[in-house]
Amino acid sequence: MAEYENISNKAEDTKGKAKEALGEATEDDSLKGEGKVDQAKATAKEKLDNAKDKANEAIGKIFGNDDKDGAGS
């Protein structure tokens, strides 16, 4: 996974946790819900990125490319 994607996913997760905590503290169910959605989106993106990385590795192995990104030389 590109380092940018990893940082972006962690930032979105952190933003979601902050929104959820603020919503909890202020008894704002809407904000709390937004926070949970942000966290779920970050988790989904991370899983998708991991699946892409694994698929690229598998493709690289099939075609004799030892690069982990599957891009080839």
PyRosetta script that sets phi, psi and omega in degrees:
from pyrosetta import init, pose_from_sequence

init()
pose = pose_from_sequence("MAEYENISNKAEDTKGKAKEALGEATEDDSLKGEGKVDQAKATAKEKLDNAKDKANEAIGKIFGNDDKDGAGS")
pose.set_psi(1, 139.3)
pose.set_omega(1, 177.0)
pose.set_phi(2, -64.1)
pose.set_psi(2, 141.6)
pose.set_omega(2, -178.0)
pose.set_phi(3, -58.6)
pose.set_psi(3, -36.3)
pose.set_omega(3, 178.5)
pose.set_phi(4, -59.5)
pose.set_psi(4, -44.0)
pose.set_omega(4, -179.2)
pose.set_phi(5, -62.8)
pose.set_psi(5, -41.0)
pose.set_omega(5, 180.0)
pose.set_phi(6, -62.7)
pose.set_psi(6, -46.0)
pose.set_omega(6, 179.4)
pose.set_phi(7, -64.5)
pose.set_psi(7, -42.2)
pose.set_omega(7, 179.9)
pose.set_phi(8, -61.3)
pose.set_psi(8, -43.6)
pose.set_omega(8, 179.6)
pose.set_phi(9, -64.7)
pose.set_psi(9, -41.6)
pose.set_omega(9, 179.5)
pose.set_phi(10, -65.6)
pose.set_psi(10, -38.6)
pose.set_omega(10, 179.1)
pose.set_phi(11, -64.9)
pose.set_psi(11, -42.5)
pose.set_omega(11, 179.7)
pose.set_phi(12, -65.6)
pose.set_psi(12, -38.2)
pose.set_omega(12, 177.7)
pose.set_phi(13, -64.2)
pose.set_psi(13, -44.8)
pose.set_omega(13, 179.6)
pose.set_phi(14, -63.6)
pose.set_psi(14, -42.3)
pose.set_omega(14, 177.2)
pose.set_phi(15, -59.7)
pose.set_psi(15, -41.7)
pose.set_omega(15, 179.2)
pose.set_phi(16, -64.3)
pose.set_psi(16, -41.3)
pose.set_omega(16, 178.5)
pose.set_phi(17, -64.4)
pose.set_psi(17, -39.1)
pose.set_omega(17, 179.0)
pose.set_phi(18, -65.9)
pose.set_psi(18, -43.6)
pose.set_omega(18, 178.3)
pose.set_phi(19, -62.0)
pose.set_psi(19, -43.9)
pose.set_omega(19, -179.6)
pose.set_phi(20, -61.9)
pose.set_psi(20, -44.3)
pose.set_omega(20, 179.9)
pose.set_phi(21, -64.2)
pose.set_psi(21, -41.6)
pose.set_omega(21, 178.6)
pose.set_phi(22, -65.6)
pose.set_psi(22, -41.3)
pose.set_omega(22, 177.5)
pose.set_phi(23, -62.4)
pose.set_psi(23, -38.7)
pose.set_omega(23, 177.7)
pose.set_phi(24, -65.1)
pose.set_psi(24, -45.4)
pose.set_omega(24, -177.4)
pose.set_phi(25, -66.4)
pose.set_psi(25, -34.2)
pose.set_omega(25, -177.3)
pose.set_phi(26, -99.5)
pose.set_psi(26, 3.2)
pose.set_omega(26, -177.8)
pose.set_phi(27, 57.8)
pose.set_psi(27, 37.1)
pose.set_omega(27, 178.5)
pose.set_phi(28, -101.5)
pose.set_psi(28, 97.1)
pose.set_omega(28, -176.4)
pose.set_phi(29, -63.4)
pose.set_psi(29, -32.4)
pose.set_omega(29, 179.3)
pose.set_phi(30, -64.7)
pose.set_psi(30, -47.3)
pose.set_omega(30, 179.2)
pose.set_phi(31, -64.8)
pose.set_psi(31, -40.2)
pose.set_omega(31, 177.7)
pose.set_phi(32, -61.1)
pose.set_psi(32, -42.3)
pose.set_omega(32, 178.1)
pose.set_phi(33, -64.7)
pose.set_psi(33, -41.5)
pose.set_omega(33, 177.0)
pose.set_phi(34, -58.9)
pose.set_psi(34, -40.6)
pose.set_omega(34, 179.0)
pose.set_phi(35, -61.9)
pose.set_psi(35, -43.0)
pose.set_omega(35, 178.9)
pose.set_phi(36, -65.2)
pose.set_psi(36, -38.2)
pose.set_omega(36, 177.8)
pose.set_phi(37, -64.3)
pose.set_psi(37, -44.8)
pose.set_omega(37, 178.5)
pose.set_phi(38, -58.7)
pose.set_psi(38, -42.7)
pose.set_omega(38, 179.3)
pose.set_phi(39, -65.0)
pose.set_psi(39, -41.5)
pose.set_omega(39, 179.9)
pose.set_phi(40, -65.2)
pose.set_psi(40, -39.8)
pose.set_omega(40, 178.1)
pose.set_phi(41, -63.7)
pose.set_psi(41, -42.0)
pose.set_omega(41, 179.6)
pose.set_phi(42, -63.2)
pose.set_psi(42, -41.9)
pose.set_omega(42, 178.6)
pose.set_phi(43, -64.6)
pose.set_psi(43, -43.0)
pose.set_omega(43, 179.7)
pose.set_phi(44, -63.7)
pose.set_psi(44, -43.2)
pose.set_omega(44, 178.9)
pose.set_phi(45, -62.9)
pose.set_psi(45, -40.8)
pose.set_omega(45, 179.4)
pose.set_phi(46, -63.0)
pose.set_psi(46, -43.7)
pose.set_omega(46, 178.9)
pose.set_phi(47, -65.2)
pose.set_psi(47, -39.9)
pose.set_omega(47, 177.4)
pose.set_phi(48, -64.0)
pose.set_psi(48, -43.9)
pose.set_omega(48, 178.3)
pose.set_phi(49, -61.8)
pose.set_psi(49, -41.8)
pose.set_omega(49, 178.3)
pose.set_phi(50, -64.0)
pose.set_psi(50, -40.9)
pose.set_omega(50, 178.5)
pose.set_phi(51, -64.3)
pose.set_psi(51, -40.8)
pose.set_omega(51, 177.1)
pose.set_phi(52, -61.3)
pose.set_psi(52, -43.3)
pose.set_omega(52, 179.7)
pose.set_phi(53, -61.8)
pose.set_psi(53, -44.2)
pose.set_omega(53, -179.6)
pose.set_phi(54, -65.7)
pose.set_psi(54, -38.9)
pose.set_omega(54, 178.2)
pose.set_phi(55, -64.6)
pose.set_psi(55, -42.5)
pose.set_omega(55, 178.2)
pose.set_phi(56, -63.8)
pose.set_psi(56, -38.7)
pose.set_omega(56, 176.9)
pose.set_phi(57, -63.5)
pose.set_psi(57, -43.6)
pose.set_omega(57, 179.9)
pose.set_phi(58, -63.6)
pose.set_psi(58, -42.4)
pose.set_omega(58, 178.4)
pose.set_phi(59, -62.7)
pose.set_psi(59, -41.5)
pose.set_omega(59, 178.1)
pose.set_phi(60, -60.8)
pose.set_psi(60, -40.5)
pose.set_omega(60, 178.8)
pose.set_phi(61, -67.3)
pose.set_psi(61, -40.2)
pose.set_omega(61, -179.0)
pose.set_phi(62, -62.9)
pose.set_psi(62, -41.5)
pose.set_omega(62, -176.3)
pose.set_phi(63, -95.8)
pose.set_psi(63, 12.7)
pose.set_omega(63, 175.7)
pose.set_phi(64, 75.2)
pose.set_psi(64, 20.2)
pose.set_omega(64, 178.6)
pose.set_phi(65, -97.5)
pose.set_psi(65, 122.5)
pose.set_omega(65, -179.2)
pose.set_phi(66, -87.3)
pose.set_psi(66, -2.8)
pose.set_omega(66, 177.8)
pose.set_phi(67, -66.2)
pose.set_psi(67, 139.7)
pose.set_omega(67, 179.8)
pose.set_phi(68, -74.0)
pose.set_psi(68, -19.2)
pose.set_omega(68, -179.2)
pose.set_phi(69, -89.2)
pose.set_psi(69, -6.6)
pose.set_omega(69, 176.7)
pose.set_phi(70, 71.9)
pose.set_psi(70, 8.7)
pose.set_omega(70, -175.0)
pose.set_phi(71, -78.5)
pose.set_psi(71, -30.1)
pose.set_omega(71, -178.4)
pose.set_phi(72, 82.6)
pose.set_psi(72, 171.4)
pose.set_omega(72, -179.6)
pose.set_phi(73, -117.5)
pose.dump_pdb("model.pdb")
